[in-house]
Amino acid sequence: MAEAVNNLYKTELIRQRGPWRTVEQVELATLEWVWWWNNSRLHGELDMRTPAEVEQAYYADQESANPAPVGQGSR
């Protein structure tokens, strides 16, 4: 799986947006790409939802399945 992600990174970012002039340009672009990968990309295995949407829905489901006892909510 790591090899697949590395290949996507190289194909979608490094080769398409180059040539790079500095290491700092690559580092900043990499940070942006990783943020997109973890938060904004639509994923076929997640019913074309973003990873962030799936995570938010997961925690909402957990909270509704296990509500805090009366008098012990967040303060």
PDB file of N, CA, C, O and CB in Angstrom:
ATOM      1  N   MET A   1       0.825  -1.185   0.000  1.00  0.00           N
ATOM      2  CA  MET A   1       0.000   0.000   0.000  1.00  0.00           C
ATOM      3  C   MET A   1       0.872   1.254   0.000  1.00  0.00           C
ATOM      4  O   MET A   1       0.560   2.227  -0.686  1.00  0.00           O
ATOM      5  CB  MET A   1      -0.940  -0.004   1.205  1.00  0.00           C
ATOM      6  N   ALA A   2       1.949   1.233   0.757  1.00  0.00           N
ATOM      7  CA  ALA A   2       2.834   2.403   0.793  1.00  0.00           C
ATOM      8  C   ALA A   2       3.400   2.691  -0.594  1.00  0.00           C
ATOM      9  O   ALA A   2       3.537   3.851  -0.984  1.00  0.00           O
ATOM     10  CB  ALA A   2       3.982   2.185   1.801  1.00  0.00           C
ATOM     11  N   GLU A   3       3.726   1.647  -1.329  1.00  0.00           N
ATOM     12  CA  GLU A   3       4.252   1.853  -2.676  1.00  0.00           C
ATOM     13  C   GLU A   3       3.210   2.509  -3.573  1.00  0.00           C
ATOM     14  O   GLU A   3       3.556   3.349  -4.404  1.00  0.00           O
ATOM     15  CB  GLU A   3       4.708   0.523  -3.283  1.00  0.00           C
ATOM     16  N   ALA A   4       1.954   2.144  -3.422  1.00  0.00           N
ATOM     17  CA  ALA A   4       0.893   2.747  -4.233  1.00  0.00           C
ATOM     18  C   ALA A   4       0.759   4.231  -3.907  1.00  0.00           C
ATOM     19  O   ALA A   4       0.624   5.056  -4.811  1.00  0.00           O
ATOM     20  CB  ALA A   4      -0.453   2.023  -3.999  1.00  0.00           C
ATOM     21  N   VAL A   5       0.797   4.571  -2.627  1.00  0.00           N
ATOM     22  CA  VAL A   5       0.694   5.980  -2.225  1.00  0.00           C
ATOM     23  C   VAL A   5       1.898   6.756  -2.744  1.00  0.00           C
ATOM     24  O   VAL A   5       1.749   7.865  -3.256  1.00  0.00           O
ATOM     25  CB  VAL A   5       0.592   6.108  -0.681  1.00  0.00           C
ATOM     26  N   ASN A   6       3.091   6.179  -2.614  1.00  0.00           N
ATOM     27  CA  ASN A   6       4.288   6.857  -3.105  1.00  0.00           C
ATOM     28  C   ASN A   6       4.214   7.096  -4.610  1.00  0.00           C
ATOM     29  O   ASN A   6       4.606   8.159  -5.090  1.00  0.00           O
ATOM     30  CB  ASN A   6       5.535   6.043  -2.766  1.00  0.00           C
ATOM     31  N   ASN A   7       3.716   6.118  -5.349  1.00  0.00           N
ATOM     32  CA  ASN A   7       3.577   6.294  -6.797  1.00  0.00           C
ATOM     33  C   ASN A   7       2.570   7.377  -7.135  1.00  0.00           C
ATOM     34  O   ASN A   7       2.802   8.174  -8.045  1.00  0.00           O
ATOM     35  CB  ASN A   7       3.164   4.986  -7.453  1.00  0.00           C
ATOM     36  N   LEU A   8       1.449   7.420  -6.413  1.00  0.00           N
ATOM     37  CA  LEU A   8       0.467   8.487  -6.644  1.00  0.00           C
ATOM     38  C   LEU A   8       1.066   9.854  -6.335  1.00  0.00           C
ATOM     39  O   LEU A   8       0.859  10.809  -7.084  1.00  0.00           O
ATOM     40  CB  LEU A   8      -0.791   8.258  -5.788  1.00  0.00           C
ATOM     41  N   TYR A   9       1.803   9.949  -5.243  1.00  0.00           N
ATOM     42  CA  TYR A   9       2.462  11.192  -4.858  1.00  0.00           C
ATOM     43  C   TYR A   9       3.398  11.662  -5.968  1.00  0.00           C
ATOM     44  O   TYR A   9       3.374  12.828  -6.361  1.00  0.00           O
ATOM     45  CB  TYR A   9       3.239  11.007  -3.542  1.00  0.00           C
ATOM     46  N   LYS A  10       4.204  10.763  -6.458  1.00  0.00           N
ATOM     47  CA  LYS A  10       5.144  11.129  -7.516  1.00  0.00           C
ATOM     48  C   LYS A  10       4.421  11.524  -8.797  1.00  0.00           C
ATOM     49  O   LYS A  10       4.781  12.507  -9.444  1.00  0.00           O
ATOM     50  CB  LYS A  10       6.100   9.977  -7.795  1.00  0.00           C
ATOM     51  N   THR A  11       3.394  10.749  -9.162  1.00  0.00           N
ATOM     52  CA  THR A  11       2.673  11.007 -10.401  1.00  0.00           C
ATOM     53  C   THR A  11       1.850  12.288 -10.330  1.00  0.00           C
ATOM     54  O   THR A  11       1.893  13.111 -11.245  1.00  0.00           O
ATOM     55  CB  THR A  11       1.772   9.838 -10.728  1.00  0.00           C
ATOM     56  N   GLU A  12       1.098  12.456  -9.236  1.00  0.00           N
ATOM     57  CA  GLU A  12       0.180  13.585  -9.136  1.00  0.00           C
ATOM     58  C   GLU A  12       0.852  14.894  -8.749  1.00  0.00           C
ATOM     59  O   GLU A  12       0.368  15.967  -9.112  1.00  0.00           O
ATOM     60  CB  GLU A  12      -0.883  13.273  -8.145  1.00  0.00           C
ATOM     61  N   LEU A  13       1.940  14.823  -8.032  1.00  0.00           N
ATOM     62  CA  LEU A  13       2.557  16.055  -7.555  1.00  0.00           C
ATOM     63  C   LEU A  13       3.934  16.289  -8.157  1.00  0.00           C
ATOM     64  O   LEU A  13       4.142  17.269  -8.873  1.00  0.00           O
ATOM     65  CB  LEU A  13       2.660  16.028  -6.053  1.00  0.00           C
ATOM     66  N   ILE A  14       4.849  15.423  -7.880  1.00  0.00           N
ATOM     67  CA  ILE A  14       6.248  15.676  -8.223  1.00  0.00           C
ATOM     68  C   ILE A  14       6.448  15.836  -9.727  1.00  0.00           C
ATOM     69  O   ILE A  14       7.085  16.791 -10.172  1.00  0.00           O
ATOM     70  CB  ILE A  14       7.124  14.546  -7.706  1.00  0.00           C
ATOM     71  N   ARG A  15       5.912  14.916 -10.500  1.00  0.00           N
ATOM     72  CA  ARG A  15       6.145  14.975 -11.953  1.00  0.00           C
ATOM     73  C   ARG A  15       5.270  16.014 -12.644  1.00  0.00           C
ATOM     74  O   ARG A  15       5.698  16.609 -13.633  1.00  0.00           O
ATOM     75  CB  ARG A  15       5.894  13.614 -12.576  1.00  0.00           C
ATOM     76  N   GLN A  16       4.055  16.247 -12.149  1.00  0.00           N
ATOM     77  CA  GLN A  16       3.150  17.182 -12.819  1.00  0.00           C
ATOM     78  C   GLN A  16       3.487  18.636 -12.524  1.00  0.00           C
ATOM     79  O   GLN A  16       3.321  19.496 -13.389  1.00  0.00           O
ATOM     80  CB  GLN A  16       1.727  16.904 -12.409  1.00  0.00           C
ATOM     81  N   ARG A  17       3.957  18.920 -11.315  1.00  0.00           N
ATOM     82  CA  ARG A  17       4.174  20.310 -10.934  1.00  0.00           C
ATOM     83  C   ARG A  17       5.626  20.740 -11.011  1.00  0.00           C
ATOM     84  O   ARG A  17       5.931  21.903 -10.743  1.00  0.00           O
ATOM     85  CB  ARG A  17       3.669  20.535  -9.554  1.00  0.00           C
ATOM     86  N   GLY A  18       6.518  19.854 -11.361  1.00  0.00           N
ATOM     87  CA  GLY A  18       7.931  20.207 -11.478  1.00  0.00           C
ATOM     88  C   GLY A  18       8.174  21.002 -12.740  1.00  0.00           C
ATOM     89  O   GLY A  18       7.220  21.235 -13.483  1.00  0.00           O
ATOM     90  N   PRO A  19       9.360  21.424 -13.025  1.00  0.00           N
ATOM     91  CA  PRO A  19      10.568  21.159 -12.263  1.00  0.00           C
ATOM     92  C   PRO A  19      10.631  22.019 -10.998  1.00  0.00           C
ATOM     93  O   PRO A  19      10.137  23.146 -10.964  1.00  0.00           O
ATOM     94  CB  PRO A  19      11.797  21.405 -13.129  1.00  0.00           C
ATOM     95  N   TRP A  20      11.239  21.465  -9.987  1.00  0.00           N
ATOM     96  CA  TRP A  20      11.361  22.120  -8.694  1.00  0.00           C
ATOM     97  C   TRP A  20      12.698  22.848  -8.625  1.00  0.00           C
ATOM     98  O   TRP A  20      13.719  22.337  -9.087  1.00  0.00           O
ATOM     99  CB  TRP A  20      11.229  21.096  -7.537  1.00  0.00           C
ATOM    100  N   ARG A  21      12.682  24.027  -8.053  1.00  0.00           N
ATOM    101  CA  ARG A  21      13.924  24.805  -7.952  1.00  0.00           C
ATOM    102  C   ARG A  21      14.602  24.652  -6.600  1.00  0.00           C
ATOM    103  O   ARG A  21      15.824  24.756  -6.495  1.00  0.00           O
ATOM    104  CB  ARG A  21      13.641  26.270  -8.207  1.00  0.00           C
ATOM    105  N   THR A  22      13.798  24.400  -5.558  1.00  0.00           N
ATOM    106  CA  THR A  22      14.391  24.274  -4.220  1.00  0.00           C
ATOM    107  C   THR A  22      13.734  23.124  -3.466  1.00  0.00           C
ATOM    108  O   THR A  22      12.631  22.686  -3.793  1.00  0.00           O
ATOM    109  CB  THR A  22      14.244  25.596  -3.422  1.00  0.00           C
ATOM    110  N   VAL A  23      14.429  22.663  -2.471  1.00  0.00           N
ATOM    111  CA  VAL A  23      13.879  21.634  -1.596  1.00  0.00           C
ATOM    112  C   VAL A  23      12.667  22.196  -0.853  1.00  0.00           C
ATOM    113  O   VAL A  23      11.699  21.474  -0.616  1.00  0.00           O
ATOM    114  CB  VAL A  23      14.954  21.126  -0.593  1.00  0.00           C
ATOM    115  N   GLU A  24      12.713  23.462  -0.490  1.00  0.00           N
ATOM    116  CA  GLU A  24      11.599  24.084   0.226  1.00  0.00           C
ATOM    117  C   GLU A  24      10.308  24.062  -0.598  1.00  0.00           C
ATOM    118  O   GLU A  24       9.224  23.879  -0.043  1.00  0.00           O
ATOM    119  CB  GLU A  24      11.954  25.523   0.595  1.00  0.00           C
ATOM    120  N   GLN A  25      10.417  24.246  -1.913  1.00  0.00           N
ATOM    121  CA  GLN A  25       9.237  24.158  -2.779  1.00  0.00           C
ATOM    122  C   GLN A  25       8.631  22.763  -2.722  1.00  0.00           C
ATOM    123  O   GLN A  25       7.411  22.620  -2.647  1.00  0.00           O
ATOM    124  CB  GLN A  25       9.601  24.517  -4.230  1.00  0.00           C
ATOM    125  N   VAL A  26       9.462  21.748  -2.756  1.00  0.00           N
ATOM    126  CA  VAL A  26       8.980  20.363  -2.686  1.00  0.00           C
ATOM    127  C   VAL A  26       8.346  20.104  -1.321  1.00  0.00           C
ATOM    128  O   VAL A  26       7.291  19.476  -1.236  1.00  0.00           O
ATOM    129  CB  VAL A  26      10.140  19.358  -2.944  1.00  0.00           C
ATOM    130  N   GLU A  27       8.978  20.580  -0.267  1.00  0.00           N
ATOM    131  CA  GLU A  27       8.441  20.356   1.074  1.00  0.00           C
ATOM    132  C   GLU A  27       7.074  21.006   1.248  1.00  0.00           C
ATOM    133  O   GLU A  27       6.158  20.378   1.780  1.00  0.00           O
ATOM    134  CB  GLU A  27       9.406  20.891   2.123  1.00  0.00           C
ATOM    135  N   LEU A  28       6.921  22.246   0.813  1.00  0.00           N
ATOM    136  CA  LEU A  28       5.638  22.930   0.942  1.00  0.00           C
ATOM    137  C   LEU A  28       4.565  22.250   0.098  1.00  0.00           C
ATOM    138  O   LEU A  28       3.443  22.047   0.561  1.00  0.00           O
ATOM    139  CB  LEU A  28       5.774  24.398   0.535  1.00  0.00           C
ATOM    140  N   ALA A  29       4.906  21.900  -1.127  1.00  0.00           N
ATOM    141  CA  ALA A  29       3.949  21.208  -1.994  1.00  0.00           C
ATOM    142  C   ALA A  29       3.563  19.857  -1.396  1.00  0.00           C
ATOM    143  O   ALA A  29       2.411  19.436  -1.499  1.00  0.00           O
ATOM    144  CB  ALA A  29       4.540  21.016  -3.408  1.00  0.00           C
ATOM    145  N   THR A  30       4.522  19.181  -0.772  1.00  0.00           N
ATOM    146  CA  THR A  30       4.244  17.890  -0.143  1.00  0.00           C
ATOM    147  C   THR A  30       3.283  18.057   1.021  1.00  0.00           C
ATOM    148  O   THR A  30       2.352  17.266   1.167  1.00  0.00           O
ATOM    149  CB  THR A  30       5.542  17.230   0.335  1.00  0.00           C
ATOM    150  N   LEU A  31       3.491  19.074   1.855  1.00  0.00           N
ATOM    151  CA  LEU A  31       2.565  19.333   2.957  1.00  0.00           C
ATOM    152  C   LEU A  31       1.149  19.570   2.449  1.00  0.00           C
ATOM    153  O   LEU A  31       0.186  19.052   3.013  1.00  0.00           O
ATOM    154  CB  LEU A  31       3.034  20.536   3.773  1.00  0.00           C
ATOM    155  N   GLU A  32       1.027  20.347   1.391  1.00  0.00           N
ATOM    156  CA  GLU A  32      -0.297  20.611   0.810  1.00  0.00           C
ATOM    157  C   GLU A  32      -0.926  19.328   0.265  1.00  0.00           C
ATOM    158  O   GLU A  32      -2.121  19.096   0.452  1.00  0.00           O
ATOM    159  CB  GLU A  32      -0.191  21.663  -0.312  1.00  0.00           C
ATOM    160  N   TRP A  33      -0.133  18.500  -0.404  1.00  0.00           N
ATOM    161  CA  TRP A  33      -0.641  17.261  -0.987  1.00  0.00           C
ATOM    162  C   TRP A  33      -1.084  16.294   0.103  1.00  0.00           C
ATOM    163  O   TRP A  33      -2.128  15.654  -0.024  1.00  0.00           O
ATOM    164  CB  TRP A  33       0.427  16.607  -1.874  1.00  0.00           C
ATOM    165  N   VAL A  34      -0.303  16.183   1.168  1.00  0.00           N
ATOM    166  CA  VAL A  34      -0.664  15.289   2.271  1.00  0.00           C
ATOM    167  C   VAL A  34      -1.952  15.765   2.931  1.00  0.00           C
ATOM    168  O   VAL A  34      -2.802  14.949   3.287  1.00  0.00           O
ATOM    169  CB  VAL A  34       0.476  15.213   3.311  1.00  0.00           C
ATOM    170  N   TRP A  35      -2.107  17.085   3.100  1.00  0.00           N
ATOM    171  CA  TRP A  35      -3.349  17.603   3.667  1.00  0.00           C
ATOM    172  C   TRP A  35      -4.513  17.221   2.752  1.00  0.00           C
ATOM    173  O   TRP A  35      -5.537  16.739   3.236  1.00  0.00           O
ATOM    174  CB  TRP A  35      -3.275  19.150   3.855  1.00  0.00           C
ATOM    175  N   TRP A  36      -4.379  17.424   1.463  1.00  0.00           N
ATOM    176  CA  TRP A  36      -5.435  17.066   0.512  1.00  0.00           C
ATOM    177  C   TRP A  36      -5.731  15.566   0.609  1.00  0.00           C
ATOM    178  O   TRP A  36      -6.893  15.164   0.669  1.00  0.00           O
ATOM    179  CB  TRP A  36      -5.023  17.449  -0.941  1.00  0.00           C
ATOM    180  N   TRP A  37      -4.683  14.746   0.624  1.00  0.00           N
ATOM    181  CA  TRP A  37      -4.832  13.289   0.672  1.00  0.00           C
ATOM    182  C   TRP A  37      -5.628  12.863   1.906  1.00  0.00           C
ATOM    183  O   TRP A  37      -6.502  12.002   1.801  1.00  0.00           O
ATOM    184  CB  TRP A  37      -3.450  12.606   0.671  1.00  0.00           C
ATOM    185  N   ASN A  38      -5.349  13.437   3.053  1.00  0.00           N
ATOM    186  CA  ASN A  38      -5.973  13.042   4.310  1.00  0.00           C
ATOM    187  C   ASN A  38      -7.343  13.674   4.543  1.00  0.00           C
ATOM    188  O   ASN A  38      -8.121  13.167   5.351  1.00  0.00           O
ATOM    189  CB  ASN A  38      -5.070  13.396   5.443  1.00  0.00           C
ATOM    190  N   ASN A  39      -7.648  14.761   3.855  1.00  0.00           N
ATOM    191  CA  ASN A  39      -8.862  15.498   4.174  1.00  0.00           C
ATOM    192  C   ASN A  39      -9.837  15.712   3.027  1.00  0.00           C
ATOM    193  O   ASN A  39     -11.048  15.697   3.252  1.00  0.00           O
ATOM    194  CB  ASN A  39      -8.491  16.792   4.707  1.00  0.00           C
ATOM    195  N   SER A  40      -9.360  15.906   1.825  1.00  0.00           N
ATOM    196  CA  SER A  40     -10.244  16.377   0.756  1.00  0.00           C
ATOM    197  C   SER A  40     -10.479  15.414  -0.400  1.00  0.00           C
ATOM    198  O   SER A  40     -11.448  15.584  -1.140  1.00  0.00           O
ATOM    199  CB  SER A  40      -9.703  17.615   0.213  1.00  0.00           C
ATOM    200  N   ARG A  41      -9.631  14.415  -0.577  1.00  0.00           N
ATOM    201  CA  ARG A  41      -9.776  13.571  -1.769  1.00  0.00           C
ATOM    202  C   ARG A  41     -11.014  12.688  -1.658  1.00  0.00           C
ATOM    203  O   ARG A  41     -11.346  12.197  -0.579  1.00  0.00           O
ATOM    204  CB  ARG A  41      -8.522  12.699  -1.971  1.00  0.00           C
ATOM    205  N   LEU A  42     -11.680  12.495  -2.768  1.00  0.00           N
ATOM    206  CA  LEU A  42     -12.802  11.570  -2.824  1.00  0.00           C
ATOM    207  C   LEU A  42     -12.234  10.169  -2.992  1.00  0.00           C
ATOM    208  O   LEU A  42     -11.328   9.943  -3.793  1.00  0.00           O
ATOM    209  CB  LEU A  42     -13.790  11.929  -3.988  1.00  0.00           C
ATOM    210  N   HIS A  43     -12.777   9.238  -2.230  1.00  0.00           N
ATOM    211  CA  HIS A  43     -12.215   7.885  -2.193  1.00  0.00           C
ATOM    212  C   HIS A  43     -13.289   6.883  -2.575  1.00  0.00           C
ATOM    213  O   HIS A  43     -14.355   6.840  -1.959  1.00  0.00           O
ATOM    214  CB  HIS A  43     -11.637   7.556  -0.790  1.00  0.00           C
ATOM    215  N   GLY A  44     -13.011   6.081  -3.587  1.00  0.00           N
ATOM    216  CA  GLY A  44     -13.976   5.091  -4.071  1.00  0.00           C
ATOM    217  C   GLY A  44     -14.371   4.067  -3.022  1.00  0.00           C
ATOM    218  O   GLY A  44     -15.530   3.655  -2.970  1.00  0.00           O
ATOM    219  N   GLU A  45     -13.435   3.650  -2.192  1.00  0.00           N
ATOM    220  CA  GLU A  45     -13.741   2.671  -1.146  1.00  0.00           C
ATOM    221  C   GLU A  45     -14.557   3.277  -0.003  1.00  0.00           C
ATOM    222  O   GLU A  45     -15.065   2.552   0.852  1.00  0.00           O
ATOM    223  CB  GLU A  45     -12.452   2.080  -0.596  1.00  0.00           C
ATOM    224  N   LEU A  46     -14.679   4.581   0.009  1.00  0.00           N
ATOM    225  CA  LEU A  46     -15.455   5.273   1.044  1.00  0.00           C
ATOM    226  C   LEU A  46     -16.740   5.851   0.455  1.00  0.00           C
ATOM    227  O   LEU A  46     -17.248   6.863   0.938  1.00  0.00           O
ATOM    228  CB  LEU A  46     -14.616   6.396   1.693  1.00  0.00           C
ATOM    229  N   ASP A  47     -17.261   5.213  -0.581  1.00  0.00           N
ATOM    230  CA  ASP A  47     -18.482   5.665  -1.267  1.00  0.00           C
ATOM    231  C   ASP A  47     -18.351   7.093  -1.781  1.00  0.00           C
ATOM    232  O   ASP A  47     -19.281   7.892  -1.666  1.00  0.00           O
ATOM    233  CB  ASP A  47     -19.681   5.569  -0.329  1.00  0.00           C
ATOM    234  N   MET A  48     -17.206   7.401  -2.340  1.00  0.00           N
ATOM    235  CA  MET A  48     -16.909   8.710  -2.921  1.00  0.00           C
ATOM    236  C   MET A  48     -17.067   9.837  -1.900  1.00  0.00           C
ATOM    237  O   MET A  48     -17.537  10.929  -2.216  1.00  0.00           O
ATOM    238  CB  MET A  48     -17.815   8.967  -4.118  1.00  0.00           C
ATOM    239  N   ARG A  49     -16.663   9.537  -0.682  1.00  0.00           N
ATOM    240  CA  ARG A  49     -16.615  10.561   0.368  1.00  0.00           C
ATOM    241  C   ARG A  49     -15.154  10.811   0.705  1.00  0.00           C
ATOM    242  O   ARG A  49     -14.274  10.023   0.357  1.00  0.00           O
ATOM    243  CB  ARG A  49     -17.425  10.123   1.646  1.00  0.00           C
ATOM    244  N   THR A  50     -14.914  11.912   1.383  1.00  0.00           N
ATOM    245  CA  THR A  50     -13.548  12.204   1.796  1.00  0.00           C
ATOM    246  C   THR A  50     -13.238  11.452   3.079  1.00  0.00           C
ATOM    247  O   THR A  50     -14.149  11.114   3.835  1.00  0.00           O
ATOM    248  CB  THR A  50     -13.340  13.725   1.988  1.00  0.00           C
ATOM    249  N   PRO A  51     -11.956  11.185   3.334  1.00  0.00           N
ATOM    250  CA  PRO A  51     -11.595  10.556   4.606  1.00  0.00           C
ATOM    251  C   PRO A  51     -12.074  11.370   5.813  1.00  0.00           C
ATOM    252  O   PRO A  51     -12.489  10.793   6.818  1.00  0.00           O
ATOM    253  CB  PRO A  51     -10.084  10.369   4.680  1.00  0.00           C
ATOM    254  N   ALA A  52     -12.022  12.688   5.726  1.00  0.00           N
ATOM    255  CA  ALA A  52     -12.480  13.533   6.828  1.00  0.00           C
ATOM    256  C   ALA A  52     -13.977  13.355   7.077  1.00  0.00           C
ATOM    257  O   ALA A  52     -14.406  13.324   8.230  1.00  0.00           O
ATOM    258  CB  ALA A  52     -12.168  15.004   6.534  1.00  0.00           C
ATOM    259  N   GLU A  53     -14.775  13.238   6.020  1.00  0.00           N
ATOM    260  CA  GLU A  53     -16.219  13.016   6.178  1.00  0.00           C
ATOM    261  C   GLU A  53     -16.498  11.677   6.847  1.00  0.00           C
ATOM    262  O   GLU A  53     -17.368  11.578   7.712  1.00  0.00           O
ATOM    263  CB  GLU A  53     -16.924  13.075   4.815  1.00  0.00           C
ATOM    264  N   VAL A  54     -15.767  10.661   6.450  1.00  0.00           N
ATOM    265  CA  VAL A  54     -15.967   9.336   7.024  1.00  0.00           C
ATOM    266  C   VAL A  54     -15.585   9.340   8.499  1.00  0.00           C
ATOM    267  O   VAL A  54     -16.289   8.755   9.322  1.00  0.00           O
ATOM    268  CB  VAL A  54     -15.147   8.281   6.257  1.00  0.00           C
ATOM    269  N   GLU A  55     -14.495   9.984   8.832  1.00  0.00           N
ATOM    270  CA  GLU A  55     -14.072  10.054  10.229  1.00  0.00           C
ATOM    271  C   GLU A  55     -15.092  10.819  11.073  1.00  0.00           C
ATOM    272  O   GLU A  55     -15.417  10.399  12.184  1.00  0.00           O
ATOM    273  CB  GLU A  55     -12.693  10.719  10.337  1.00  0.00           C
ATOM    274  N   GLN A  56     -15.594  11.928  10.555  1.00  0.00           N
ATOM    275  CA  GLN A  56     -16.597  12.706  11.271  1.00  0.00           C
ATOM    276  C   GLN A  56     -17.866  11.884  11.496  1.00  0.00           C
ATOM    277  O   GLN A  56     -18.431  11.902  12.589  1.00  0.00           O
ATOM    278  CB  GLN A  56     -16.926  13.990  10.500  1.00  0.00           C
ATOM    279  N   ALA A  57     -18.307  11.176  10.481  1.00  0.00           N
ATOM    280  CA  ALA A  57     -19.499  10.334  10.615  1.00  0.00           C
ATOM    281  C   ALA A  57     -19.268   9.210  11.616  1.00  0.00           C
ATOM    282  O   ALA A  57     -20.169   8.868  12.382  1.00  0.00           O
ATOM    283  CB  ALA A  57     -19.898   9.749   9.255  1.00  0.00           C
ATOM    284  N   TYR A  58     -18.078   8.637  11.617  1.00  0.00           N
ATOM    285  CA  TYR A  58     -17.756   7.560  12.556  1.00  0.00           C
ATOM    286  C   TYR A  58     -17.896   8.049  13.991  1.00  0.00           C
ATOM    287  O   TYR A  58     -18.547   7.397  14.807  1.00  0.00           O
ATOM    288  CB  TYR A  58     -16.329   7.029  12.309  1.00  0.00           C
ATOM    289  N   TYR A  59     -17.295   9.183  14.305  1.00  0.00           N
ATOM    290  CA  TYR A  59     -17.355   9.683  15.677  1.00  0.00           C
ATOM    291  C   TYR A  59     -18.764  10.138  16.055  1.00  0.00           C
ATOM    292  O   TYR A  59     -19.157  10.012  17.215  1.00  0.00           O
ATOM    293  CB  TYR A  59     -16.374  10.834  15.858  1.00  0.00           C
ATOM    294  N   ALA A  60     -19.525  10.661  15.106  1.00  0.00           N
ATOM    295  CA  ALA A  60     -20.912  11.019  15.387  1.00  0.00           C
ATOM    296  C   ALA A  60     -21.722   9.769  15.707  1.00  0.00           C
ATOM    297  O   ALA A  60     -22.554   9.789  16.614  1.00  0.00           O
ATOM    298  CB  ALA A  60     -21.532  11.771  14.194  1.00  0.00           C
ATOM    299  N   ASP A  61     -21.490   8.681  14.972  1.00  0.00           N
ATOM    300  CA  ASP A  61     -22.179   7.417  15.245  1.00  0.00           C
ATOM    301  C   ASP A  61     -21.789   6.865  16.616  1.00  0.00           C
ATOM    302  O   ASP A  61     -22.642   6.364  17.349  1.00  0.00           O
ATOM    303  CB  ASP A  61     -21.859   6.386  14.151  1.00  0.00           C
ATOM    304  N   GLN A  62     -20.517   6.954  16.960  1.00  0.00           N
ATOM    305  CA  GLN A  62     -20.052   6.472  18.265  1.00  0.00           C
ATOM    306  C   GLN A  62     -20.706   7.257  19.400  1.00  0.00           C
ATOM    307  O   GLN A  62     -21.105   6.687  20.415  1.00  0.00           O
ATOM    308  CB  GLN A  62     -18.518   6.578  18.363  1.00  0.00           C
ATOM    309  N   GLU A  63     -20.809   8.564  19.215  1.00  0.00           N
ATOM    310  CA  GLU A  63     -21.403   9.413  20.245  1.00  0.00           C
ATOM    311  C   GLU A  63     -22.888   9.115  20.411  1.00  0.00           C
ATOM    312  O   GLU A  63     -23.385   9.075  21.536  1.00  0.00           O
ATOM    313  CB  GLU A  63     -21.197  10.892  19.904  1.00  0.00           C
ATOM    314  N   SER A  64     -23.602   8.907  19.313  1.00  0.00           N
ATOM    315  CA  SER A  64     -25.037   8.633  19.420  1.00  0.00           C
ATOM    316  C   SER A  64     -25.301   7.229  19.969  1.00  0.00           C
ATOM    317  O   SER A  64     -26.335   6.997  20.595  1.00  0.00           O
ATOM    318  CB  SER A  64     -25.709   8.794  18.051  1.00  0.00           C
ATOM    319  N   ALA A  65     -24.373   6.290  19.738  1.00  0.00           N
ATOM    320  CA  ALA A  65     -24.539   4.937  20.259  1.00  0.00           C
ATOM    321  C   ALA A  65     -24.179   4.850  21.733  1.00  0.00           C
ATOM    322  O   ALA A  65     -24.674   3.973  22.441  1.00  0.00           O
ATOM    323  CB  ALA A  65     -23.693   3.964  19.467  1.00  0.00           C
ATOM    324  N   ASN A  66     -23.332   5.740  22.197  1.00  0.00           N
ATOM    325  CA  ASN A  66     -22.871   5.720  23.582  1.00  0.00           C
ATOM    326  C   ASN A  66     -22.974   7.121  24.202  1.00  0.00           C
ATOM    327  O   ASN A  66     -21.948   7.733  24.499  1.00  0.00           O
ATOM    328  CB  ASN A  66     -21.415   5.201  23.657  1.00  0.00           C
ATOM    329  N   PRO A  67     -24.176   7.629  24.399  1.00  0.00           N
ATOM    330  CA  PRO A  67     -24.300   8.987  24.950  1.00  0.00           C
ATOM    331  C   PRO A  67     -23.734   9.059  26.367  1.00  0.00           C
ATOM    332  O   PRO A  67     -23.720   8.063  27.090  1.00  0.00           O
ATOM    333  CB  PRO A  67     -25.776   9.435  24.950  1.00  0.00           C
ATOM    334  N   ALA A  68     -23.277  10.223  26.747  1.00  0.00           N
ATOM    335  CA  ALA A  68     -22.749  10.428  28.098  1.00  0.00           C
ATOM    336  C   ALA A  68     -23.903  10.332  29.098  1.00  0.00           C
ATOM    337  O   ALA A  68     -24.999  10.826  28.830  1.00  0.00           O
ATOM    338  CB  ALA A  68     -22.022  11.812  28.215  1.00  0.00           C
ATOM    339  N   PRO A  69     -23.664   9.704  30.238  1.00  0.00           N
ATOM    340  CA  PRO A  69     -24.727   9.619  31.265  1.00  0.00           C
ATOM    341  C   PRO A  69     -25.147  11.019  31.724  1.00  0.00           C
ATOM    342  O   PRO A  69     -24.350  11.956  31.680  1.00  0.00           O
ATOM    343  CB  PRO A  69     -24.242   8.781  32.488  1.00  0.00           C
ATOM    344  N   VAL A  70     -26.376  11.153  32.156  1.00  0.00           N
ATOM    345  CA  VAL A  70     -26.903  12.428  32.614  1.00  0.00           C
ATOM    346  C   VAL A  70     -26.019  12.961  33.734  1.00  0.00           C
ATOM    347  O   VAL A  70     -25.667  12.228  34.658  1.00  0.00           O
ATOM    348  CB  VAL A  70     -28.370  12.284  33.089  1.00  0.00           C
ATOM    349  N   GLY A  71     -25.666  14.231  33.649  1.00  0.00           N
ATOM    350  CA  GLY A  71     -24.843  14.842  34.677  1.00  0.00           C
ATOM    351  C   GLY A  71     -23.350  14.645  34.465  1.00  0.00           C
ATOM    352  O   GLY A  71     -22.552  15.149  35.256  1.00  0.00           O
ATOM    353  N   GLN A  72     -22.945  13.917  33.406  1.00  0.00           N
ATOM    354  CA  GLN A  72     -21.519  13.685  33.157  1.00  0.00           C
ATOM    355  C   GLN A  72     -21.102  14.157  31.765  1.00  0.00           C
ATOM    356  O   GLN A  72     -20.162  13.621  31.179  1.00  0.00           O
ATOM    357  CB  GLN A  72     -21.190  12.202  33.319  1.00  0.00           C
ATOM    358  N   GLY A  73     -21.797  15.152  31.246  1.00  0.00           N
ATOM    359  CA  GLY A  73     -21.447  15.684  29.928  1.00  0.00           C
ATOM    360  C   GLY A  73     -20.204  16.523  30.011  1.00  0.00           C
ATOM    361  O   GLY A  73     -19.610  16.652  31.082  1.00  0.00           O
ATOM    362  N   SER A  74     -19.797  17.100  28.895  1.00  0.00           N
ATOM    363  CA  SER A  74     -18.598  17.938  28.875  1.00  0.00           C
ATOM    364  C   SER A  74     -18.870  19.248  29.587  1.00  0.00           C
ATOM    365  O   SER A  74     -19.997  19.741  29.593  1.00  0.00           O
ATOM    366  CB  SER A  74     -18.133  18.200  27.431  1.00  0.00           C
ATOM    367  N   ARG A  75     -17.843  19.801  30.178  1.00  0.00           N
ATOM    368  CA  ARG A  75     -17.977  21.065  30.919  1.00  0.00           C
ATOM    369  C   ARG A  75     -17.224  22.152  30.253  1.00  0.00           C
ATOM    370  O   ARG A  75     -17.221  23.286  30.733  1.00  0.00           O
ATOM    371  CB  ARG A  75     -17.501  20.922  32.341  1.00  0.00           C
TER     372      ARG A  75
END
